[in-house]
């Protein structure tokens, strides 16, 4: 293995490379640290920071000085980023933030305490400070927080030739852009021109004649997830962001939206498991603190299930086979409910459930629960009858299986829908309620039918 190679054959950071960097850091060899870090992309620098020990991370940032690209801090877990920012002076942060794209700068500033944020902003040039403060005034996780404030806006009475001359001579243009915005004197958007269409037009062509007036715009206060949905629906690469007066204030580009999609998917997966917003870089204490609340809820629901079982103690004592078979009914119901719940939560997140689709989904899941119940009732019924030599016991568990799978399918869709109607996030609490209902119904149905069938009451 090449000791100078950053990545190994499995595309991970090379242990030899990382060990060499650590040695340079420990020895304070600034030039060597700069030499090995200079070729790396900001995303790779983020990987390096996460691989280092907590005390090595700020040391690396300080040693690189002006050579450190602060956009790398947007590539690391939030807990890592906060620890690094806490270890740096506000003056260092101000120097690093200055010159970053607006969205990257906002991502760093919103992790600071208000007092530190104000001090950092006070050290920035006036125009940059006002631009960042305006973005920070928008709600968290909104399009306004995500947008870049650098864009190209021109009047409708220009020609293509005038616009090209402007693009060639104007020094304060965004590094990358995908379309040109046509605005009036108050910066209200009149139309847009994609670059491919613009570059294929003659110099004498009027901008007004060239622009597309079928506009797709995003409100700055709109949730970033809704903005991402617009990108998906309309196959966008870039979209203008407007304020409450419909004036153009920024743009969202596809690289921002890819991050949003990743973050929202990551958040939903974690919420379904009840682990909050924890990262793999979090400490043991913070991880425990994040998971304990939902484990407490699970404990309470487990106690409820045990109380249901306790109602049938006498029944279980008279037929020990019931205790052996109980977990099967509850487990099948829990899994079936989770399948339906996952489909429903995803559909709610994607805003796919209008009136017609909602009715169809409810009907489908109830029918699927019944059909699956019959299929697995026959299977488990035959296995139980053969194992215990009791056809009646096979009938009992089969009936309980049908009931529980129908209930599981119904609960798996109605509980997320109910939580969504109550303005609660269905991804957070659905799993706990669905599991509790399927356990309670499964045990109650199985033990209740068994007691009636065998006359054990």
VEXLUM-626776 format. One record per residue (C-alpha): residue in one letter; x, y, z. Coordinates in steps of 0.02 Angstrom, whole numbers, padded with zeros to 5 digits, always signed. Layout:
REM residues N
AXYZ/...
This chain:
REM residues 457
X+00000+00000+00000/X+00064+00172-00048/X+00093+00265+00118/X+00056+00429+00027/X-00114+00371-00036/X-00262+00452+00051/X-00385+00311+00017/X-00353+00124+00031/X-00420-00009-00087/X-00588-00011+00004/X-00609+00178-00017/X-00578+00212+00168/X-00451+00334+00237/X-00285+00243+00234/X-00227+00201+00412/X-00047+00237+00359/X-00094+00408+00290/X-00194+00451+00445/X-00055+00395+00561/X+00068+00505+00467/X-00048+00655+00484/X-00066+00623+00670/X+00122+00617+00689/X+00139+00785+00599/X+00005+00860+00712/X+00089+00796+00870/X+00258+00864+00814/X+00184+01033+00761/X+00250+01015+00583/X+00137+01144+00501/X+00212+01135+00326/X+00197+00946+00319/X+00017+00953+00380/X-00023+01081+00245/X+00062+00977+00112/X-00036+00818+00148/X-00204+00909+00170/X-00192+01030+00024/X-00247+00909-00115/X-00404+00853-00022/X-00580+00905-00067/X-00685+00984+00072/X-00786+00823+00088/X-00625+00723+00112/X-00566+00848+00243/X-00730+00817+00333/X-00694+00630+00334/X-00521+00665+00405/X-00593+00773+00545/X-00715+00636+00595/X-00573+00509+00598/X-00464+00613+00715/X-00479+00618+00904/X-00580+00765+00977/X-00423+00858+01035/X-00338+00836+00865/X-00479+00915+00763/X-00462+01098+00819/X-00273+01077+00816/X-00283+01030+00631/X-00394+01180+00592/X-00278+01301+00682/X-00121+01227+00603/X-00193+01244+00428/X-00244+01424+00463/X-00295+01514+00303/X-00272+01352+00207/X-00419+01271+00297/X-00581+01273+00197/X-00719+01300+00325/X-00847+01223+00208/X-00772+01057+00265/X-00862+01083+00430/X-01028+01065+00339/X-00975+00889+00291/X-00959+00822+00469/X-01084+00764+00600/X-01165+00906+00696/X-01087+00852+00861/X-00913+00855+00783/X-00945+01025+00704/X-01007+01101+00867/X-00856+01035+00963/X-00735+01109+00836/X-00824+01278+00833/X-00826+01283+01023/X-00638+01258+01025/X-00603+01399+00900/X-00605+01585+00935/X-00741+01693+00860/X-00607+01787+00764/X-00549+01624+00682/X-00728+01577+00639/X-00760+01749+00564/X-00606+01733+00452/X-00661+01559+00399/X-00843+01605+00367/X-00797+01759+00264/X-00798+01711+00082/X-00898+01550+00103/X-01056+01524+00002/X-01204+01596+00096/X-01283+01426+00131/X-01121+01353+00201/X-01091+01507+00310/X-01269+01498+00379/X-01247+01312+00417/X-01098+01354+00528/X-01171+01509+00610/X-01334+01427+00661/X-01236+01305+00770/X-01163+01447+00874/X-01239+01523+01030/X-01327+01687+00995/X-01192+01791+01082/X-01052+01708+00984/X-01151+01721+00822/X-01175+01907+00845/X-00990+01931+00880/X-00940+01833+00725/X-01062+01931+00617/X-00996+02096+00685/X-00823+02053+00618/X-00884+02025+00438/X-00898+02156+00299/X-01063+02251+00303/X-01142+02177+00146/X-01095+01999+00193/X-01156+02026+00372/X-01326+02091+00315/X-01346+01949+00190/X-01311+01817+00322/X-01422+01899+00452/X-01564+01900+00328/X-01544+01714+00294/X-01534+01676+00480/X-01699+01768+00507/X-01789+01633+00409/X-01854+01479+00503/X-01738+01331+00533/X-01744+01199+00396/X-01827+01322+00277/X-01781+01364+00097/X-01718+01534+00158/X-01589+01451+00269/X-01531+01337+00127/X-01525+01463-00014/X-01374+01549-00090/X-01393+01736-00106/X-01280+01752-00259/X-01378+01744-00422/X-01387+01829-00592/X-01534+01946-00618/X-01557+02056-00771/X-01694+02172-00839/X-01810+02113-00979/X-01759+02253-01101/X-01580+02190-01120/X-01522+02084-01265/X-01422+01923-01260/X-01268+02022-01314/X-01285+02148-01173/X-01306+02005-01049/X-01150+01916-01113/X-01049+02076-01096/X-01115+02096-00919/X-01068+01918-00872/X-00892+01944-00941/X-00857+02106-00848/X-00952+02094-00684/X-00832+02030-00549/X-00964+01989-00416/X-01049+01840-00496/X-01085+01669-00423/X-00952+01538-00456/X-01081+01421-00531/X-01255+01454-00600/X-01380+01361-00708/X-01506+01492-00760/X-01528+01680-00773/X-01671+01771-00687/X-01766+01912-00772/X-01831+02037-00644/X-01917+02206-00639/X-01856+02359-00544/X-01922+02289-00378/X-01836+02121-00407/X-01998+02027-00438/X-01965+01881-00554/X-02035+01900-00729/X-01955+01747-00805/X-01805+01632-00814/X-01683+01581-00951/X-01589+01415-00940/X-01407+01429-00993/X-01423+01306-01137/X-01561+01410-01217/X-01468+01572-01182/X-01304+01513-01260/X-01392+01454-01419/X-01471+01624-01451/X-01401+01766-01557/X-01332+01924-01477/X-01473+02032-01544/X-01610+01922-01468/X-01717+02011-01339/X-01714+01941-01163/X-01901+01971-01147/X-01934+01865-01302/X-01818+01728-01239/X-01873+01710-01059/X-01984+01572-00993/X-02134+01643-00900/X-02199+01475-00837/X-02116+01500-00669/X-02077+01379-00528/X-02024+01476-00373/X-02000+01430-00190/X-02054+01537-00043/X-01909+01574+00074/X-02015+01521+00225/X-02062+01355+00146/X-01997+01197+00229/X-01841+01130+00144/X-01926+00961+00122/X-02065+01043+00021/X-01933+01129-00086/X-01849+00962-00116/X-02017+00893-00172/X-02030+01032-00302/X-01859+00983-00370/X-01918+00803-00387/X-02086+00847-00463/X-02022+00970-00593/X-01848+00895-00624/X-01762+01055-00571/X-01577+01094-00563/X-01598+01268-00490/X-01747+01368-00427/X-01771+01547-00370/X-01817+01586-00190/X-01934+01733-00157/X-01985+01825+00002/X-02161+01869+00060/X-02165+02013-00066/X-02120+01892-00207/X-01950+01974-00230/X-01803+01865-00280/X-01688+01843-00129/X-01588+01688-00173/X-01577+01522-00264/X-01579+01339-00219/X-01470+01223-00321/X-01471+01035-00341/X-01319+01009-00228/X-01414+01092-00085/X-01567+00983-00117/X-01466+00822-00121/X-01409+00865+00055/X-01588+00901+00107/X-01651+00735+00039/X-01511+00643+00128/X-01544+00733+00293/X-01732+00708+00287/X-01716+00523+00244/X-01588+00502+00383/X-01703+00591+00506/X-01855+00485+00461/X-01759+00322+00478/X-01696+00372+00650/X-01867+00432+00708/X-01948+00268+00656/X-01825+00180+00773/X-01848+00310+00911/X-01667+00367+00915/X-01694+00553+00885/X-01561+00652+00792/X-01408+00564+00860/X-01250+00540+00755/X-01120+00403+00761/X-00998+00533+00829/X-01107+00571+00982/X-01042+00530+01155/X-01109+00386+01260/X-01198+00506+01377/X-01289+00601+01239/X-01336+00437+01153/X-01410+00368+01314/X-01504+00531+01342/X-01574+00523+01165/X-01637+00343+01178/X-01702+00334+01356/X-01868+00429+01329/X-01933+00308+01198/X-01869+00157+01294/X-01972+00220+01442/X-02124+00229+01328/X-02088+00052+01269/X-02074-00006+01450/X-02244+00068+01489/X-02325-00016+01339/X-02239-00181+01383/X-02316-00170+01558/X-02486-00144+01476/X-02461-00300+01371/X-02409-00399+01526/X-02570-00344+01613/X-02670-00416+01468/X-02576-00581+01483/X-02606-00577+01671/X-02794-00582+01640/X-02772-00757+01570/X-02656-00833+01700/X-02779-00970+01742/X-02803-01012+01559/X-02615-01026+01528/X-02591-01134+01684/X-02718-01260+01620/X-02639-01272+01448/X-02451-01240+01445/X-02447-01250+01254/X-02530-01079+01249/X-02375-00999+01326/X-02268-01079+01191/X-02378-01015+01049/X-02419-00839+01112/X-02262-00753+01045/X-02298-00816+00869/X-02463-00722+00855/X-02392-00561+00929/X-02234-00567+00823/X-02327-00592+00659/X-02446-00450+00701/X-02303-00334+00746/X-02210-00368+00584/X-02366-00349+00477/X-02410-00186+00564/X-02234-00119+00539/X-02242-00157+00352/X-02404-00060+00331/X-02345+00081+00445/X-02184+00103+00343/X-02281+00118+00180/X-02402+00242+00259/X-02269+00352+00339/X-02175+00361+00175/X-02334+00407+00080/X-02372+00543+00206/X-02195+00611+00194/X-02207+00616+00004/X-02382+00696+00009/X-02451+00554-00096/X-02613+00524+00000/X-02755+00624-00078/X-02935+00572-00048/X-02944+00437-00182/X-02774+00362-00144/X-02809+00365+00043/X-02969+00264+00026/X-02883+00143-00090/X-02736+00121+00030/X-02847+00090+00181/X-02951-00038+00086/X-02798-00123+00013/X-02708-00141+00179/X-02861-00213+00266/X-02885-00340+00126/X-02698-00381+00126/X-02708-00409+00314/X-02855-00527+00294/X-02775-00625+00151/X-02609-00640+00241/X-02703-00689+00399/X-02790-00832+00309/X-02629-00891+00227/X-02528-00894+00387/X-02675-00957+00489/X-02680-01113+00381/X-02491-01136+00392/X-02474-01111+00580/X-02635-01206+00612/X-02570-01360+00522/X-02400-01349+00607/X-02479-01327+00779/X-02602-01470+00755/X-02461-01585+00700/X-02343-01531+00839/X-02464-01543+00985/X-02582-01673+00912/X-02730-01556+00941/X-02834-01494+00794/X-02930-01376+00907/X-02771-01287+00958/X-02726-01264+00775/X-02898-01187+00742/X-02877-01069+00891/X-02709-01001+00838/X-02770-00988+00658/X-02919-00881+00708/X-02809-00772+00818/X-02686-00750+00674/X-02823-00690+00556/X-02890-00565+00683/X-02718-00496+00728/X-02658-00474+00550/X-02817-00381+00502/X-02797-00269+00654/X-02612-00247+00615/X-02648-00188+00438/X-02783-00069+00499/X-02679+00001+00642/X-02525+00017+00531/X-02617+00143+00422/X-02740+00227+00541/X-02615+00268+00678/X-02494+00365+00564/X-02644+00452+00484/X-02713+00499+00655/X-02546+00566+00714/X-02529+00666+00553/X-02702+00741+00577/X-02654+00787+00756/X-02502+00881+00686/X-02383+00754+00766/X-02241+00676+00667/X-02302+00499+00623/X-02123+00441+00603/X-02089+00468+00788/X-02228+00380+00882/X-02312+00262+00758/X-02200+00112+00792/X-02233+00112+00979/X-02423+00122+00961/X-02434-00004+00818/X-02328-00131+00912/X-02429-00108+01071/X-02596-00131+00983/X-02540-00288+00889/X-02469-00363+01049/X-02625-00325+01152/X-02746-00385+01018/X-02638-00537+00977/X-02628-00599+01156/X-02808-00555+01197/X-02876-00639+01041/X-02771-00797+01059/X-02797-00824+01244/X-02978-00769+01238/X-03024-00886+01095/X-02926-01027+01179/X-03021-01001+01341/X-03189-01006+01251/X-03142-01152+01137/X-03077-01266+01274/X-03198-01204+01408/X-03056-01149+01521/X-03146-00999+01594/
